[in-house]
Amino acid sequence: MRQDKAALTPELVTFGESMGLFTAQDSRGLEYASTLHKSFGGAESNVAIGVARLGHQAGWFGALGSDPIGTMIYKAIRGEGVDVSRAVINAETPTGLMIRENTAGKSSVYYYRKFSAASQMQPEQLDAAYIENAKILHVTGITAAISPSALACVERAMDIARGAGVKISFDPNLRLKLWTLEQARGVLLRLAEKADYFLPGLDELKLLYNVEEAEAVFEKLSDLNAVSVIKGGPDLTYVLENGNLTEVPYFKADQVLDTVGAGDGFCAGFIAGLLNGNTTVEAVRLGNLTGSMVIQAVGDWEALPTWEQVEAKLARKMHIER
């Protein structure tokens, strides 16, 4: 622990594994690349950074190794105005790594996270008061997938939030390189039942529910108590709330350079919208906008917009170059 733990609890609290990210700078792929670009990534820290840039207090915690990569990640997240007072620096376990390559127009990621510091997180390490005093807890299925103890942390955090009346946002973030579909299905659908806002992709839901048609997906979702926000429709996001299905169109991107951070960008905008006091549909519209802005630059989190940039986009303000 490094920061003052007496700091006020942020509006958004989230946690998970943030890893060093190395990207091959060669279209021939990782095998032949001579240089790698160093950064970091993590669904939860991406969302925390995005919410902070949109003008709200955000807190992220997790475990990092006491190594140069962990130090880099810790400083970068803190430098974005995110509270990291509950983050753990573990001298006995390493920070996880992921290496990405882009070949033939497709991105592939290789994970090196077994026995990482984050995978060793234990539910008894959670600061219950930190979660109880938040407005929204955001969790993902990635944390649930990295180890049994990390899954226990997710379930414990959701139980703490629910007991305190804190709203729970859950993005399943299905990663089939971390577990099998069969393993993921039971866990992710169980966690969805604890959420207030369920933020899956349409393709994820077709796999989790083992159905092909969108109508069958919506029928399954109607059994949940959560408001379901389904990303990845035909140029739109679906909102299923109180039995009503609403279609929210995407914002057109001028150029698409990197789609990796789109989902986290959407979640950040959506959560910021909720914290603004917007309706669910208005929050989804903001999420659609922030997601479209992220994909127009390269990087997991670097292109997450500020509130000033969002306002300029909404007002269609002219960019003055010089």
Contacts in CASP RR format, 6 or more apart in sequence:
PFRMAT RR
TARGET T0000
AUTHOR 0000-0000-0000
METHOD contacts of the structure
MODEL  1
MRQDKAALTPELVTFGESMGLFTAQDSRGLEYASTLHKSFGGAESNVAIG
VARLGHQAGWFGALGSDPIGTMIYKAIRGEGVDVSRAVINAETPTGLMIR
ENTAGKSSVYYYRKFSAASQMQPEQLDAAYIENAKILHVTGITAAISPSA
LACVERAMDIARGAGVKISFDPNLRLKLWTLEQARGVLLRLAEKADYFLP
GLDELKLLYNVEEAEAVFEKLSDLNAVSVIKGGPDLTYVLENGNLTEVPY
FKADQVLDTVGAGDGFCAGFIAGLLNGNTTVEAVRLGNLTGSMVIQAVGD
WEALPTWEQVEAKLARKMHIER
1 85 0 8 1.000
1 86 0 8 1.000
1 87 0 8 1.000
1 88 0 8 1.000
1 89 0 8 1.000
2 74 0 8 1.000
2 84 0 8 1.000
2 85 0 8 1.000
2 87 0 8 1.000
2 89 0 8 1.000
3 78 0 8 1.000
3 83 0 8 1.000
3 84 0 8 1.000
3 85 0 8 1.000
4 85 0 8 1.000
5 85 0 8 1.000
5 86 0 8 1.000
5 127 0 8 1.000
7 83 0 8 1.000
7 85 0 8 1.000
8 57 0 8 1.000
8 133 0 8 1.000
9 129 0 8 1.000
9 130 0 8 1.000
9 132 0 8 1.000
9 133 0 8 1.000
9 134 0 8 1.000
10 56 0 8 1.000
10 57 0 8 1.000
10 58 0 8 1.000
10 59 0 8 1.000
10 82 0 8 1.000
10 83 0 8 1.000
10 134 0 8 1.000
11 51 0 8 1.000
11 56 0 8 1.000
11 57 0 8 1.000
11 58 0 8 1.000
11 134 0 8 1.000
11 135 0 8 1.000
11 136 0 8 1.000
11 275 0 8 1.000
12 47 0 8 1.000
12 48 0 8 1.000
12 51 0 8 1.000
12 56 0 8 1.000
12 57 0 8 1.000
12 58 0 8 1.000
12 59 0 8 1.000
12 134 0 8 1.000
12 135 0 8 1.000
12 136 0 8 1.000
12 137 0 8 1.000
12 138 0 8 1.000
12 271 0 8 1.000
12 275 0 8 1.000
13 58 0 8 1.000
13 59 0 8 1.000
13 60 0 8 1.000
13 61 0 8 1.000
13 130 0 8 1.000
13 131 0 8 1.000
13 134 0 8 1.000
13 136 0 8 1.000
13 137 0 8 1.000
13 138 0 8 1.000
14 44 0 8 1.000
14 45 0 8 1.000
14 47 0 8 1.000
14 48 0 8 1.000
14 58 0 8 1.000
14 59 0 8 1.000
14 60 0 8 1.000
14 137 0 8 1.000
14 138 0 8 1.000
14 139 0 8 1.000
15 44 0 8 1.000
15 60 0 8 1.000
15 61 0 8 1.000
15 62 0 8 1.000
15 86 0 8 1.000
15 121 0 8 1.000
15 139 0 8 1.000
15 143 0 8 1.000
15 153 0 8 1.000
15 157 0 8 1.000
16 42 0 8 1.000
16 43 0 8 1.000
16 44 0 8 1.000
16 45 0 8 1.000
16 60 0 8 1.000
16 61 0 8 1.000
16 62 0 8 1.000
16 118 0 8 1.000
16 121 0 8 1.000
16 140 0 8 1.000
16 142 0 8 1.000
16 143 0 8 1.000
16 150 0 8 1.000
17 42 0 8 1.000
17 44 0 8 1.000
17 62 0 8 1.000
17 63 0 8 1.000
17 96 0 8 1.000
17 113 0 8 1.000
17 116 0 8 1.000
17 118 0 8 1.000
17 119 0 8 1.000
17 142 0 8 1.000
17 143 0 8 1.000
17 146 0 8 1.000
17 150 0 8 1.000
18 40 0 8 1.000
18 41 0 8 1.000
18 42 0 8 1.000
18 44 0 8 1.000
18 45 0 8 1.000
18 60 0 8 1.000
18 62 0 8 1.000
18 64 0 8 1.000
18 73 0 8 1.000
18 77 0 8 1.000
18 118 0 8 1.000
19 40 0 8 1.000
19 41 0 8 1.000
19 42 0 8 1.000
19 69 0 8 1.000
19 73 0 8 1.000
19 95 0 8 1.000
19 96 0 8 1.000
19 97 0 8 1.000
19 98 0 8 1.000
19 111 0 8 1.000
19 113 0 8 1.000
19 116 0 8 1.000
19 118 0 8 1.000
20 38 0 8 1.000
20 39 0 8 1.000
20 40 0 8 1.000
20 41 0 8 1.000
20 69 0 8 1.000
20 70 0 8 1.000
20 72 0 8 1.000
20 73 0 8 1.000
20 95 0 8 1.000
20 96 0 8 1.000
20 97 0 8 1.000
20 98 0 8 1.000
21 38 0 8 1.000
21 39 0 8 1.000
21 40 0 8 1.000
21 41 0 8 1.000
21 97 0 8 1.000
21 98 0 8 1.000
21 99 0 8 1.000
21 100 0 8 1.000
21 300 0 8 1.000
22 36 0 8 1.000
22 37 0 8 1.000
22 38 0 8 1.000
22 39 0 8 1.000
22 97 0 8 1.000
22 98 0 8 1.000
22 99 0 8 1.000
22 100 0 8 1.000
23 36 0 8 1.000
23 37 0 8 1.000
23 39 0 8 1.000
23 99 0 8 1.000
23 100 0 8 1.000
23 101 0 8 1.000
23 102 0 8 1.000
24 30 0 8 1.000
24 33 0 8 1.000
24 35 0 8 1.000
24 36 0 8 1.000
24 99 0 8 1.000
24 100 0 8 1.000
24 101 0 8 1.000
24 102 0 8 1.000
25 33 0 8 1.000
25 34 0 8 1.000
25 35 0 8 1.000
25 36 0 8 1.000
25 37 0 8 1.000
26 32 0 8 1.000
26 33 0 8 1.000
26 34 0 8 1.000
26 35 0 8 1.000
27 102 0 8 1.000
27 103 0 8 1.000
28 103 0 8 1.000
29 101 0 8 1.000
29 102 0 8 1.000
29 103 0 8 1.000
30 99 0 8 1.000
30 101 0 8 1.000
30 110 0 8 1.000
33 101 0 8 1.000
36 99 0 8 1.000
38 72 0 8 1.000
39 299 0 8 1.000
39 300 0 8 1.000
39 302 0 8 1.000
40 69 0 8 1.000
40 72 0 8 1.000
40 73 0 8 1.000
40 76 0 8 1.000
40 300 0 8 1.000
41 73 0 8 1.000
41 98 0 8 1.000
41 300 0 8 1.000
41 301 0 8 1.000
42 142 0 8 1.000
42 264 0 8 1.000
42 300 0 8 1.000
42 301 0 8 1.000
43 140 0 8 1.000
43 142 0 8 1.000
43 171 0 8 1.000
43 173 0 8 1.000
43 264 0 8 1.000
44 60 0 8 1.000
44 138 0 8 1.000
44 139 0 8 1.000
44 140 0 8 1.000
44 142 0 8 1.000
44 143 0 8 1.000
45 60 0 8 1.000
45 73 0 8 1.000
45 77 0 8 1.000
45 82 0 8 1.000
45 301 0 8 1.000
46 261 0 8 1.000
46 264 0 8 1.000
46 265 0 8 1.000
46 268 0 8 1.000
46 300 0 8 1.000
46 301 0 8 1.000
46 304 0 8 1.000
47 58 0 8 1.000
47 138 0 8 1.000
47 264 0 8 1.000
47 265 0 8 1.000
47 267 0 8 1.000
47 268 0 8 1.000
47 271 0 8 1.000
48 58 0 8 1.000
48 59 0 8 1.000
48 60 0 8 1.000
48 77 0 8 1.000
48 80 0 8 1.000
48 82 0 8 1.000
49 58 0 8 1.000
49 77 0 8 1.000
49 80 0 8 1.000
49 82 0 8 1.000
49 268 0 8 1.000
49 301 0 8 1.000
49 304 0 8 1.000
50 58 0 8 1.000
50 80 0 8 1.000
50 264 0 8 1.000
50 265 0 8 1.000
50 268 0 8 1.000
50 269 0 8 1.000
50 272 0 8 1.000
50 290 0 8 1.000
50 301 0 8 1.000
50 304 0 8 1.000
50 305 0 8 1.000
51 58 0 8 1.000
51 268 0 8 1.000
51 269 0 8 1.000
51 271 0 8 1.000
51 272 0 8 1.000
51 275 0 8 1.000
52 58 0 8 1.000
52 59 0 8 1.000
52 80 0 8 1.000
52 81 0 8 1.000
52 82 0 8 1.000
53 80 0 8 1.000
53 268 0 8 1.000
53 304 0 8 1.000
53 305 0 8 1.000
53 306 0 8 1.000
53 307 0 8 1.000
54 268 0 8 1.000
54 269 0 8 1.000
54 272 0 8 1.000
54 273 0 8 1.000
54 290 0 8 1.000
54 305 0 8 1.000
54 306 0 8 1.000
54 307 0 8 1.000
54 310 0 8 1.000
55 272 0 8 1.000
55 306 0 8 1.000
55 307 0 8 1.000
56 271 0 8 1.000
56 272 0 8 1.000
56 275 0 8 1.000
57 83 0 8 1.000
58 81 0 8 1.000
58 82 0 8 1.000
58 83 0 8 1.000
59 82 0 8 1.000
59 83 0 8 1.000
59 84 0 8 1.000
59 86 0 8 1.000
60 77 0 8 1.000
60 82 0 8 1.000
60 83 0 8 1.000
60 84 0 8 1.000
60 87 0 8 1.000
61 84 0 8 1.000
61 85 0 8 1.000
61 86 0 8 1.000
61 87 0 8 1.000
61 88 0 8 1.000
61 127 0 8 1.000
61 130 0 8 1.000
62 86 0 8 1.000
62 87 0 8 1.000
62 88 0 8 1.000
62 118 0 8 1.000
62 121 0 8 1.000
63 87 0 8 1.000
63 88 0 8 1.000
63 89 0 8 1.000
63 90 0 8 1.000
63 93 0 8 1.000
63 116 0 8 1.000
63 117 0 8 1.000
63 118 0 8 1.000
63 120 0 8 1.000
63 121 0 8 1.000
64 70 0 8 1.000
64 71 0 8 1.000
64 73 0 8 1.000
64 74 0 8 1.000
64 87 0 8 1.000
64 88 0 8 1.000
64 89 0 8 1.000
64 90 0 8 1.000
64 95 0 8 1.000
64 117 0 8 1.000
64 118 0 8 1.000
65 89 0 8 1.000
65 90 0 8 1.000
65 91 0 8 1.000
65 93 0 8 1.000
65 94 0 8 1.000
65 95 0 8 1.000
65 116 0 8 1.000
65 117 0 8 1.000
66 89 0 8 1.000
66 90 0 8 1.000
66 91 0 8 1.000
67 94 0 8 1.000
67 95 0 8 1.000
69 95 0 8 1.000
69 96 0 8 1.000
69 97 0 8 1.000
70 89 0 8 1.000
70 95 0 8 1.000
73 95 0 8 1.000
74 84 0 8 1.000
74 87 0 8 1.000
74 89 0 8 1.000
77 84 0 8 1.000
77 87 0 8 1.000
78 84 0 8 1.000
86 127 0 8 1.000
86 130 0 8 1.000
88 117 0 8 1.000
88 121 0 8 1.000
88 125 0 8 1.000
90 117 0 8 1.000
90 120 0 8 1.000
93 115 0 8 1.000
93 116 0 8 1.000
93 117 0 8 1.000
93 119 0 8 1.000
93 120 0 8 1.000
94 115 0 8 1.000
94 116 0 8 1.000
94 117 0 8 1.000
95 116 0 8 1.000
95 117 0 8 1.000
96 111 0 8 1.000
96 112 0 8 1.000
96 113 0 8 1.000
96 116 0 8 1.000
96 117 0 8 1.000
96 118 0 8 1.000
97 111 0 8 1.000
97 112 0 8 1.000
97 113 0 8 1.000
98 109 0 8 1.000
98 110 0 8 1.000
98 111 0 8 1.000
98 112 0 8 1.000
98 113 0 8 1.000
99 109 0 8 1.000
99 110 0 8 1.000
99 112 0 8 1.000
100 107 0 8 1.000
100 108 0 8 1.000
100 109 0 8 1.000
100 110 0 8 1.000
100 260 0 8 1.000
101 107 0 8 1.000
101 108 0 8 1.000
102 108 0 8 1.000
107 260 0 8 1.000
109 177 0 8 1.000
111 177 0 8 1.000
111 178 0 8 1.000
113 119 0 8 1.000
113 146 0 8 1.000
116 146 0 8 1.000
118 143 0 8 1.000
118 146 0 8 1.000
118 150 0 8 1.000
119 146 0 8 1.000
119 147 0 8 1.000
119 149 0 8 1.000
119 150 0 8 1.000
120 147 0 8 1.000
120 149 0 8 1.000
121 147 0 8 1.000
121 149 0 8 1.000
121 150 0 8 1.000
121 153 0 8 1.000
122 149 0 8 1.000
122 152 0 8 1.000
122 153 0 8 1.000
123 149 0 8 1.000
123 152 0 8 1.000
123 153 0 8 1.000
123 155 0 8 1.000
123 156 0 8 1.000
123 157 0 8 1.000
125 153 0 8 1.000
126 153 0 8 1.000
126 156 0 8 1.000
126 157 0 8 1.000
126 160 0 8 1.000
128 160 0 8 1.000
131 137 0 8 1.000
131 157 0 8 1.000
131 160 0 8 1.000
131 161 0 8 1.000
131 164 0 8 1.000
131 166 0 8 1.000
132 160 0 8 1.000
132 161 0 8 1.000
132 163 0 8 1.000
132 164 0 8 1.000
132 166 0 8 1.000
133 164 0 8 1.000
134 161 0 8 1.000
134 166 0 8 1.000
135 166 0 8 1.000
135 167 0 8 1.000
135 275 0 8 1.000
136 166 0 8 1.000
136 167 0 8 1.000
136 168 0 8 1.000
136 169 0 8 1.000
136 271 0 8 1.000
136 274 0 8 1.000
136 275 0 8 1.000
137 157 0 8 1.000
137 158 0 8 1.000
137 161 0 8 1.000
137 166 0 8 1.000
137 167 0 8 1.000
137 168 0 8 1.000
137 169 0 8 1.000
138 168 0 8 1.000
138 169 0 8 1.000
138 170 0 8 1.000
138 171 0 8 1.000
138 267 0 8 1.000
138 271 0 8 1.000
139 154 0 8 1.000
139 157 0 8 1.000
139 158 0 8 1.000
139 168 0 8 1.000
139 169 0 8 1.000
139 170 0 8 1.000
139 171 0 8 1.000
139 191 0 8 1.000
140 170 0 8 1.000
140 171 0 8 1.000
140 172 0 8 1.000
140 173 0 8 1.000
141 154 0 8 1.000
141 170 0 8 1.000
141 171 0 8 1.000
141 172 0 8 1.000
141 173 0 8 1.000
141 174 0 8 1.000
141 175 0 8 1.000
141 184 0 8 1.000
141 187 0 8 1.000
141 188 0 8 1.000
141 191 0 8 1.000
142 173 0 8 1.000
142 175 0 8 1.000
142 178 0 8 1.000
143 150 0 8 1.000
143 151 0 8 1.000
143 153 0 8 1.000
143 154 0 8 1.000
144 150 0 8 1.000
144 151 0 8 1.000
144 154 0 8 1.000
144 187 0 8 1.000
144 188 0 8 1.000
144 191 0 8 1.000
145 151 0 8 1.000
145 175 0 8 1.000
145 178 0 8 1.000
145 179 0 8 1.000
145 184 0 8 1.000
145 187 0 8 1.000
146 178 0 8 1.000
151 187 0 8 1.000
154 191 0 8 1.000
155 191 0 8 1.000
155 194 0 8 1.000
158 168 0 8 1.000
158 170 0 8 1.000
158 191 0 8 1.000
158 194 0 8 1.000
158 195 0 8 1.000
159 194 0 8 1.000
160 166 0 8 1.000
161 167 0 8 1.000
161 168 0 8 1.000
162 168 0 8 1.000
162 194 0 8 1.000
167 196 0 8 1.000
167 197 0 8 1.000
167 274 0 8 1.000
168 194 0 8 1.000
168 195 0 8 1.000
168 196 0 8 1.000
168 197 0 8 1.000
169 195 0 8 1.000
169 196 0 8 1.000
169 197 0 8 1.000
169 199 0 8 1.000
169 267 0 8 1.000
169 270 0 8 1.000
169 271 0 8 1.000
170 191 0 8 1.000
170 192 0 8 1.000
170 194 0 8 1.000
170 195 0 8 1.000
170 197 0 8 1.000
170 198 0 8 1.000
170 199 0 8 1.000
170 226 0 8 1.000
171 199 0 8 1.000
171 200 0 8 1.000
171 263 0 8 1.000
171 267 0 8 1.000
172 184 0 8 1.000
172 188 0 8 1.000
172 191 0 8 1.000
172 192 0 8 1.000
172 198 0 8 1.000
172 199 0 8 1.000
172 200 0 8 1.000
172 201 0 8 1.000
172 204 0 8 1.000
172 208 0 8 1.000
174 184 0 8 1.000
174 188 0 8 1.000
174 204 0 8 1.000
174 207 0 8 1.000
174 208 0 8 1.000
176 184 0 8 1.000
181 207 0 8 1.000
181 208 0 8 1.000
184 208 0 8 1.000
185 207 0 8 1.000
185 208 0 8 1.000
185 210 0 8 1.000
188 208 0 8 1.000
189 208 0 8 1.000
192 198 0 8 1.000
192 200 0 8 1.000
192 224 0 8 1.000
192 226 0 8 1.000
193 224 0 8 1.000
193 225 0 8 1.000
193 226 0 8 1.000
195 224 0 8 1.000
195 226 0 8 1.000
196 225 0 8 1.000
196 226 0 8 1.000
196 227 0 8 1.000
197 226 0 8 1.000
197 227 0 8 1.000
197 229 0 8 1.000
197 270 0 8 1.000
197 274 0 8 1.000
197 280 0 8 1.000
198 221 0 8 1.000
198 224 0 8 1.000
198 226 0 8 1.000
198 227 0 8 1.000
198 228 0 8 1.000
198 229 0 8 1.000
199 229 0 8 1.000
199 231 0 8 1.000
199 266 0 8 1.000
199 267 0 8 1.000
199 270 0 8 1.000
200 208 0 8 1.000
200 228 0 8 1.000
200 230 0 8 1.000
200 231 0 8 1.000
201 230 0 8 1.000
201 231 0 8 1.000
201 232 0 8 1.000
202 214 0 8 1.000
202 217 0 8 1.000
202 230 0 8 1.000
202 231 0 8 1.000
202 232 0 8 1.000
202 233 0 8 1.000
202 238 0 8 1.000
203 232 0 8 1.000
205 217 0 8 1.000
205 220 0 8 1.000
205 221 0 8 1.000
205 230 0 8 1.000
206 212 0 8 1.000
206 217 0 8 1.000
209 216 0 8 1.000
209 217 0 8 1.000
209 220 0 8 1.000
211 217 0 8 1.000
211 220 0 8 1.000
214 233 0 8 1.000
214 238 0 8 1.000
217 230 0 8 1.000
218 238 0 8 1.000
218 240 0 8 1.000
218 245 0 8 1.000
221 228 0 8 1.000
221 230 0 8 1.000
221 240 0 8 1.000
222 240 0 8 1.000
222 243 0 8 1.000
227 239 0 8 1.000
227 240 0 8 1.000
227 241 0 8 1.000
227 280 0 8 1.000
228 238 0 8 1.000
228 239 0 8 1.000
228 240 0 8 1.000
228 241 0 8 1.000
229 237 0 8 1.000
229 238 0 8 1.000
229 239 0 8 1.000
229 240 0 8 1.000
229 270 0 8 1.000
229 280 0 8 1.000
229 284 0 8 1.000
230 237 0 8 1.000
230 238 0 8 1.000
230 239 0 8 1.000
230 240 0 8 1.000
231 237 0 8 1.000
231 263 0 8 1.000
231 266 0 8 1.000
235 249 0 8 1.000
235 250 0 8 1.000
236 247 0 8 1.000
236 248 0 8 1.000
236 249 0 8 1.000
236 250 0 8 1.000
237 247 0 8 1.000
237 248 0 8 1.000
237 250 0 8 1.000
237 266 0 8 1.000
237 284 0 8 1.000
237 288 0 8 1.000
238 245 0 8 1.000
238 246 0 8 1.000
238 247 0 8 1.000
238 248 0 8 1.000
239 245 0 8 1.000
239 246 0 8 1.000
239 247 0 8 1.000
239 248 0 8 1.000
239 280 0 8 1.000
239 281 0 8 1.000
239 284 0 8 1.000
240 246 0 8 1.000
241 280 0 8 1.000
246 281 0 8 1.000
248 281 0 8 1.000
248 284 0 8 1.000
248 285 0 8 1.000
248 288 0 8 1.000
249 288 0 8 1.000
250 288 0 8 1.000
250 292 0 8 1.000
251 288 0 8 1.000
251 289 0 8 1.000
251 292 0 8 1.000
251 313 0 8 1.000
252 292 0 8 1.000
253 292 0 8 1.000
253 293 0 8 1.000
253 295 0 8 1.000
253 296 0 8 1.000
254 296 0 8 1.000
255 296 0 8 1.000
256 295 0 8 1.000
256 296 0 8 1.000
257 295 0 8 1.000
257 296 0 8 1.000
257 297 0 8 1.000
257 298 0 8 1.000
258 295 0 8 1.000
258 297 0 8 1.000
258 298 0 8 1.000
258 299 0 8 1.000
258 303 0 8 1.000
259 295 0 8 1.000
260 299 0 8 1.000
260 300 0 8 1.000
261 291 0 8 1.000
261 294 0 8 1.000
261 295 0 8 1.000
261 299 0 8 1.000
261 300 0 8 1.000
261 301 0 8 1.000
262 291 0 8 1.000
262 292 0 8 1.000
262 294 0 8 1.000
262 295 0 8 1.000
263 291 0 8 1.000
263 294 0 8 1.000
264 294 0 8 1.000
264 300 0 8 1.000
264 301 0 8 1.000
264 304 0 8 1.000
265 287 0 8 1.000
265 290 0 8 1.000
265 291 0 8 1.000
265 294 0 8 1.000
265 304 0 8 1.000
266 287 0 8 1.000
266 288 0 8 1.000
266 290 0 8 1.000
266 291 0 8 1.000
267 287 0 8 1.000
268 287 0 8 1.000
268 290 0 8 1.000
268 304 0 8 1.000
269 283 0 8 1.000
269 286 0 8 1.000
269 287 0 8 1.000
269 289 0 8 1.000
269 290 0 8 1.000
269 291 0 8 1.000
270 283 0 8 1.000
270 284 0 8 1.000
270 286 0 8 1.000
270 287 0 8 1.000
271 283 0 8 1.000
272 283 0 8 1.000
272 286 0 8 1.000
272 290 0 8 1.000
272 307 0 8 1.000
273 282 0 8 1.000
273 283 0 8 1.000
273 286 0 8 1.000
273 287 0 8 1.000
274 280 0 8 1.000
274 283 0 8 1.000
276 283 0 8 1.000
276 286 0 8 1.000
278 286 0 8 1.000
286 310 0 8 1.000
289 310 0 8 1.000
289 313 0 8 1.000
289 314 0 8 1.000
290 304 0 8 1.000
290 305 0 8 1.000
290 310 0 8 1.000
293 303 0 8 1.000
293 304 0 8 1.000
293 305 0 8 1.000
293 309 0 8 1.000
293 310 0 8 1.000
293 313 0 8 1.000
294 303 0 8 1.000
294 304 0 8 1.000
294 305 0 8 1.000
295 303 0 8 1.000
296 303 0 8 1.000
297 303 0 8 1.000
305 313 0 8 1.000
END
